[in-house]
Amino acid sequence: MSLMSLTAVQLGEKIKNREISVIEAANAALDAIDAKESSINGFVTVDRENALKRAEKVQKDIDEGNILSPIAGVPVAIKDNMCTKDMLTTCSSKILGNFKPSYTAEAVINLEKAGAVIIGKTNMDEFAMGSTTETSAYGATKNPWNTEHVPGGSSGGSCAVIAAEECSYALGSDTGGSIRQPSSFCGVTGIKPTYGTVSRYGLIAYGSSLDQIGPIAKDVTDCATVLEIISSHDKKDSTSIKRDDIDFTSALVDDVKGMKIGIPKGYFGEGLDPEVKEAVLNAAKELEKKGAILEEFDLDLVDYAIPAYYVIACAEASSNLARFDGVKYGYRTQDYNGLHNMYKKTRSEGFGAEVKRRIMLGSFVLSSGYYDAYYLKALRTKALIKKAFDEAFAKYDVILGPAAPTTAPKLGESLSDPLKMYLGDIYTISVNLAGLPGISVPCGLDCKGLPIGLQLIGDCFKEKNIIRAAYSFEKCEKKL
């Protein structure tokens, strides 16, 4: 069995017990990448030389007792929108094709302090704008379960390399479901924590009020362990929250007796694939057998989540991406006449079609005469969605539903119909609008052998509830 078949915690245990070395673990990941990348295209950058140097240093620190983390020495992949000092960080865009940051993202620094070995940077939808990892300037990532299908997005590269066993775990970012939806499509586990739990410092922004970094791994234990490590208060991020309840591994308990689980009726109506519906409801029944209390309820305002999300996210994107103009860093057009012409040509040549679409939409909703009609209305809708969730969590510990309405579509299907791609985020977007934590765990396969994901949503700062429910379901899955 390959070392990459182990979970991150299992591999960390073997390293701690001196059964294998950190260098052996790094080489196992690099060998898997060499063998599989031609068919998956999950990595944008693989830093072999520095990974092996880092492995030697971490091994020495472990031997001297300086690092005691459960994932010390375990290889990790980082989504390519998180800055890594002196390592290419492109957001899978031509406009940042030559960008090497002078600093490292805070979440990545926290991993390095814990002894992580960074293998490389993973492919993604350009600037995290997409749901299929097909808008990347480096080509589409393929789903390891069936390479004719997409892995989801925008963290599709991170999810695909875990599913393909090219790496032990990865970091992704989630603006409207970009960890949970590809986790569902790739049959892996991913957590989007409460907004502000993980520092956004060093994360290249898409929608600043929605973006959040989270872990992607093979199981709930890995995700809880990594989330515990990357969570911290950071003065460099004004939205970072100081919390004293980030001992997420304490929630790895197989016990949901008495837990109240709400099931929104609207999540199981029109547009949901029958096989996905059956698998998710069967998962709910498994939790009920373990003593959870299930109850259906109405969460109607979620119907307005998609228009509100795309107005807010695109408005923020149009502002955030204004800095990419060819002046300070990144790509600059070769042939131009004057400063304004250089701006226009650089951005026209450097950005892909989906990014341009969202920048134009964002600029439109922020323009004079449309700001009140669209942007302010979207912000009011966001507040109402948060209120609806607050009312739900007054009754329930966890909300249960699908992570995506279907399993992974074929390559090319979503790009031909952007609206259909946007509707694919219907179950994940409202979680970001409300700043809530959510987790996706595998709960079955469809008739084509593609994974189905179960989504569990918690109240703000209640990650432990969703971790406990997900862990309990995972345990009953292993008994089936």
C-alpha positions in Angstrom: 0.0 0.0 0.0 1.3 3.5 -0.9 2.1 5.9 1.9 -0.3 8.3 0.2 -3.2 5.9 0.9 -2.8 6.7 4.6 -4.7 9.6 6.2 -2.5 12.5 7.2 -2.8 11.6 10.9 -1.9 7.9 10.2 1.1 9.0 8.3 2.1 11.5 11.0 1.9 8.6 13.5 4.2 6.4 11.5 6.7 9.3 11.2 6.5 10.0 14.9 7.1 6.3 15.7 10.1 6.2 13.4 8.5 3.6 11.1 9.2 5.9 8.1 11.2 9.1 7.7 9.9 12.5 6.6 12.0 12.2 3.4 10.4 8.9 2.6 7.0 10.5 2.9 7.9 13.4 0.7 9.4 11.1 -1.9 6.2 9.0 -1.8 4.1 12.1 -2.6 6.5 13.2 -5.4 6.5 9.7 -6.9 2.7 9.7 -6.9 2.7 13.1 -8.6 5.1 11.9 -11.3 2.9 8.8 -11.9 -0.5 10.5 -11.9 -0.3 14.2 -12.8 -0.4 13.7 -16.6 -3.9 12.4 -16.3 -5.1 14.6 -13.3 -3.5 18.1 -13.8 -4.1 18.9 -10.1 -0.8 20.8 -9.5 0.3 24.1 -11.0 3.7 24.0 -9.3 5.6 21.1 -7.7 8.6 22.2 -5.7 10.6 19.0 -5.5 14.0 20.6 -4.4 12.6 22.7 -1.6 10.2 20.0 -0.4 13.1 17.6 0.1 15.2 20.2 1.8 12.3 21.0 4.1 11.8 17.3 4.8 15.4 17.0 6.0 14.9 20.0 8.3 11.6 18.8 9.7 13.1 15.3 10.3 15.9 16.9 12.4 13.3 19.0 14.4 11.3 15.9 15.1 14.4 13.9 16.2 15.3 16.7 18.5 11.8 16.9 19.9 11.1 20.4 18.7 7.9 19.5 16.8 5.2 17.4 18.4 2.3 18.1 16.0 0.3 15.0 14.8 1.0 16.0 11.2 4.7 16.8 11.5 6.5 15.7 8.4 3.3 15.0 6.4 3.3 16.4 2.8 0.7 19.1 2.1 -0.6 20.8 -1.1 -1.6 24.5 -1.0 -4.2 26.1 -3.3 -2.6 28.5 -5.6 -4.3 31.6 -4.3 -2.4 31.5 -1.0 0.9 33.3 -1.0 4.1 31.2 -0.4 7.3 33.2 -0.2 9.6 32.8 -3.3 7.2 30.1 -4.7 5.1 30.8 -7.7 1.6 32.0 -6.7 -0.6 32.5 -9.8 -4.3 32.1 -8.9 -4.2 29.9 -12.1 -4.2 33.2 -14.1 -2.0 34.5 -16.9 -1.9 37.9 -15.1 0.0 36.4 -12.2 2.0 33.9 -14.2 5.3 35.2 -13.0 4.4 36.3 -9.4 6.6 35.1 -6.5 5.4 36.7 -3.2 7.8 38.1 -0.7 5.8 36.7 2.2 3.7 33.6 3.2 0.0 33.4 4.1 -0.6 33.1 7.8 -2.5 29.8 7.5 0.5 28.3 5.7 2.9 29.7 8.3 0.8 27.9 11.0 1.2 24.6 9.1 4.9 25.1 8.7 5.2 25.7 12.5 3.5 22.3 12.9 6.1 20.6 10.7 4.2 20.5 7.4 6.2 19.8 4.2 4.8 21.8 1.2 4.9 19.7 -1.9 3.4 22.3 -4.3 0.5 24.5 -5.3 -2.7 23.2 -6.7 -4.7 24.1 -9.8 -7.9 26.1 -9.3 -10.5 28.1 -11.2 -8.9 31.4 -12.2 -9.0 33.7 -9.1 -11.4 31.2 -7.6 -14.1 32.2 -10.0 -15.8 29.0 -11.1 -17.2 25.7 -9.9 -15.4 23.2 -12.1 -11.6 24.1 -12.2 -12.0 24.5 -15.9 -11.3 28.3 -16.0 -7.7 27.8 -15.1 -5.0 29.3 -17.4 -3.2 26.0 -16.9 -6.0 23.8 -18.3 -8.7 21.8 -16.5 -8.1 19.5 -13.6 -9.7 16.0 -14.1 -11.8 14.1 -11.5 -9.7 11.0 -10.4 -12.9 8.9 -10.1 -13.5 9.5 -13.9 -11.2 11.8 -15.8 -14.0 12.7 -18.3 -15.7 14.6 -15.4 -14.8 17.8 -13.5 -13.5 17.7 -9.9 -15.6 20.7 -9.0 -14.2 24.1 -8.0 -12.7 26.4 -7.3 -10.6 24.2 -5.0 -10.8 21.3 -7.5 -7.0 20.9 -7.7 -6.7 20.5 -3.9 -9.6 18.0 -3.8 -8.4 16.0 -6.9 -4.8 15.5 -5.6 -6.2 14.1 -2.3 -8.7 11.8 -4.1 -5.8 10.7 -6.5 -3.6 10.0 -3.5 -0.9 12.4 -4.7 -0.7 14.1 -1.4 -1.9 13.6 2.2 -4.0 16.7 2.7 -4.4 20.1 1.3 -5.6 23.7 1.9 -8.5 25.2 -0.1 -10.5 28.4 0.1 -14.2 28.7 0.1 -16.1 31.8 -1.1 -19.4 30.2 -2.1 -18.8 26.4 -1.6 -15.3 26.1 -3.2 -14.2 23.6 -0.6 -17.4 21.7 0.0 -18.6 21.2 -3.6 -15.4 19.8 -5.0 -15.0 17.7 -1.9 -18.4 16.2 -2.7 -17.5 15.6 -6.4 -14.1 14.0 -5.5 -15.3 11.9 -2.6 -13.1 13.6 0.1 -13.8 15.6 3.2 -13.6 19.4 3.4 -14.4 22.0 6.1 -15.3 25.6 5.6 -14.9 27.1 9.1 -16.8 30.1 10.6 -15.7 33.4 8.9 -12.8 34.9 10.8 -11.6 31.6 12.4 -8.6 31.2 9.9 -6.6 34.3 9.0 -7.1 35.5 5.4 -3.7 37.3 5.4 -1.9 36.1 2.3 -5.0 34.7 0.6 -5.4 36.6 -2.7 -8.9 38.0 -2.4 -11.9 37.2 -4.5 -14.8 38.3 -2.2 -13.3 39.5 1.0 -16.5 39.3 3.1 -17.0 35.7 2.0 -13.5 34.1 1.5 -12.4 31.6 4.1 -9.5 29.1 4.2 -10.1 25.5 5.2 -8.7 21.9 5.1 -9.3 19.1 2.6 -8.4 15.6 3.5 -9.4 11.9 3.4 -11.5 11.9 6.6 -13.0 14.0 9.4 -10.1 13.3 11.8 -7.6 14.8 9.4 -9.8 17.9 8.8 -10.4 18.6 12.5 -6.6 18.2 13.2 -5.5 20.5 10.4 -8.3 23.1 11.2 -7.0 23.2 14.8 -3.5 24.0 13.6 -4.4 26.7 11.0 -6.9 28.5 13.2 -5.5 31.5 15.0 -6.1 35.2 15.8 -4.0 37.4 13.4 -3.6 41.1 13.9 -2.7 41.4 10.2 -6.3 40.4 9.3 -9.0 42.8 10.6 -11.7 40.1 10.3 -9.7 37.6 12.3 -11.5 36.5 15.5 -9.8 35.6 18.8 -11.3 32.2 19.9 -10.5 30.0 22.8 -12.5 27.0 21.6 -10.4 25.8 18.6 -9.7 22.3 20.2 -11.6 20.8 17.3 -10.2 17.3 17.7 -12.1 17.1 21.1 -15.3 16.8 19.0 -14.1 13.6 17.3 -16.7 11.6 19.3 -19.0 8.9 17.9 -22.1 10.2 19.7 -25.1 12.1 18.3 -27.6 11.0 20.8 -30.1 13.8 21.4 -28.5 16.0 18.7 -31.3 18.0 16.9 -30.8 17.9 13.1 -32.9 20.2 10.9 -33.5 19.2 7.3 -34.6 22.1 5.0 -37.6 21.0 2.8 -36.4 23.4 0.1 -33.1 21.5 -0.2 -34.9 18.4 -1.4 -37.2 19.8 -4.1 -36.9 20.5 -7.8 -33.4 20.4 -9.3 -32.0 17.8 -6.9 -30.8 14.6 -8.6 -32.8 11.6 -7.2 -29.7 9.6 -6.5 -28.2 12.4 -4.5 -31.5 12.9 -2.6 -31.6 9.2 -1.7 -28.0 9.0 -0.5 -28.3 12.2 1.6 -31.6 11.1 3.2 -30.1 7.6 3.9 -27.2 9.3 5.6 -29.8 11.2 7.8 -31.4 7.9 8.7 -28.1 6.5 9.8 -27.6 9.5 12.2 -31.2 9.0 13.4 -30.4 5.3 14.2 -27.6 6.6 16.4 -30.0 8.7 18.4 -30.1 12.0 16.5 -33.5 13.8 16.3 -34.5 14.7 12.7 -37.0 17.3 11.8 -38.0 18.9 8.5 -38.4 22.7 8.4 -38.7 25.6 6.0 -35.6 27.7 5.0 -37.2 29.6 2.2 -34.9 32.6 2.0 -32.2 30.4 0.7 -34.0 30.8 -2.7 -32.5 34.3 -2.9 -29.0 33.2 -2.0 -27.6 32.8 -5.5 -28.6 36.3 -6.8 -27.5 38.0 -3.6 -24.2 36.0 -3.6 -23.2 36.8 -7.2 -24.0 40.5 -6.8 -22.0 40.8 -3.6 -19.1 38.5 -4.7 -18.7 40.2 -8.1 -18.9 43.7 -6.6 -16.1 42.8 -4.2 -14.1 41.1 -7.0 -14.3 44.1 -9.3 -12.7 46.1 -6.5 -10.2 43.5 -5.4 -9.0 42.7 -8.9 -8.4 46.4 -9.8 -4.8 46.0 -8.4 -3.9 43.7 -11.3 -3.0 46.4 -13.8 0.5 45.5 -15.1 2.2 48.2 -13.0 3.5 46.7 -9.8 3.6 42.9 -10.4 2.4 40.2 -12.6 1.9 40.2 -16.4 2.2 43.3 -18.5 1.3 43.6 -22.2 4.2 44.0 -24.5 2.8 46.4 -27.0 0.9 49.5 -25.7 0.5 53.2 -26.3 0.3 55.2 -23.0 -0.7 54.2 -19.5 -4.5 53.7 -20.0 -3.9 51.6 -23.1 -1.4 49.5 -21.0 -4.1 49.0 -18.3 -6.7 47.9 -20.8 -4.5 45.6 -22.9 -2.9 44.0 -19.8 -6.2 43.2 -18.2 -7.8 42.1 -21.5 -4.9 39.7 -22.2 -4.2 38.6 -18.6 -7.7 37.7 -17.4 -9.8 34.9 -18.7 -13.5 35.1 -19.8 -15.1 34.1 -16.5 -13.0 36.6 -14.5 -13.9 39.4 -17.0 -17.6 38.4 -16.8 -17.6 38.8 -13.0 -15.6 42.0 -13.0 -18.0 43.6 -15.4 -21.0 42.4 -13.4 -19.5 43.7 -10.2 -18.6 47.1 -11.8 -22.2 47.3 -13.1 -23.9 46.7 -9.7 -21.6 49.3 -8.1 -22.2 51.9 -10.7 -24.2 55.1 -10.2 -27.9 54.4 -10.5 -27.6 50.6 -9.9 -25.9 50.6 -6.5 -29.1 50.9 -4.5 -31.1 48.7 -6.9 -28.7 45.8 -6.8 -25.8 46.0 -4.3 -27.7 47.4 -1.3 -30.6 45.1 -1.9 -28.2 42.1 -2.0 -26.7 43.2 1.4 -30.2 43.4 2.9 -31.0 39.9 1.5 -27.7 38.7 3.1 -28.9 40.0 6.5 -32.3 38.3 6.1 -30.6 35.0 5.2 -28.4 35.3 8.3 -31.5 35.9 10.4 -33.3 32.9 8.9 -30.3 30.7 9.9 -30.3 32.3 13.4 -33.9 31.3 13.8 -33.1 27.7 12.6 -30.2 27.3 15.0 -32.4 28.4 17.9 -34.1 25.0 17.3 -31.4 22.8 15.8 -27.8 21.9 16.5 -27.0 21.0 12.9 -28.6 21.5 9.5 -28.3 18.6 7.0 -28.5 18.6 3.3 -26.7 17.9 0.0 -23.4 19.6 -0.8 -24.3 19.8 -4.5 -27.5 19.1 -6.5 -25.8 16.5 -8.8 -22.6 14.5 -9.0 -19.7 15.8 -11.1 -20.7 16.9 -14.6 -18.7 16.0 -17.6 -15.9 18.3 -18.7 -17.2 21.2 -20.8 -20.9 20.9 -19.8 -20.9 23.7 -17.3 -18.7 26.2 -19.2 -21.2 26.2 -22.1 -23.9 27.4 -19.6 -22.5 29.7 -16.9 -26.0 30.1 -15.3 -26.2 26.4 -14.8 -22.8 26.4 -13.2 -23.9 29.2 -10.8 -27.0 27.2 -9.9 -24.7 24.3 -8.9 -23.7 26.3 -5.8 -27.3 26.5 -4.5 -26.7 24.5 -1.3 -23.3 26.0 -0.3 -23.6 29.8 -1.1 -25.9 30.7 1.8 -23.4 29.3 4.3 -20.8 31.9 3.2 -23.4 34.7 3.2 -24.1 33.9 6.8 -20.5 33.3 7.8 -21.3 29.8 9.0 -19.2 26.6 9.2 -20.0 23.7 6.9 -18.5 20.3 6.2 -18.9 17.9 3.2 -18.4 14.2 3.8 -18.8 11.3 1.3 -22.1 9.5 1.6 -22.3 7.2 -1.4 -21.9 6.8 -5.1 -24.3 7.3 -8.0 -25.0 4.8 -10.8 -22.0 6.1 -12.7 -19.7 5.4 -9.7 -19.3 9.1 -8.9 -19.2 10.3 -5.3 -22.1 12.0 -3.5 -21.4 14.5 -0.7 -23.4 15.1 2.5 -23.3 18.7 3.8 -23.6 19.5 7.6 -24.0 23.1 8.5 -23.5 24.6 12.0 -24.1 27.8 13.8 -21.3 30.4 14.0 -18.4 29.1 16.1 -20.1 25.7 16.4 -17.7 23.7 14.3 -17.6 21.0 17.0 -21.2 20.2 16.3 -20.7 19.5 12.6 -17.4 17.7 13.3 -19.1 15.4 15.8 -22.0 14.7 13.5 -19.7 14.1 10.5 -17.4 11.8 12.6 -20.4 9.8 13.8 -21.7 9.3 10.3 -18.2 8.4 9.1 -18.0 5.7 11.8 -21.4 4.2 10.8 -20.3 4.3 7.2 -17.3 2.1 8.0 -19.6 -0.4 9.6 -21.9 -0.7 6.6 
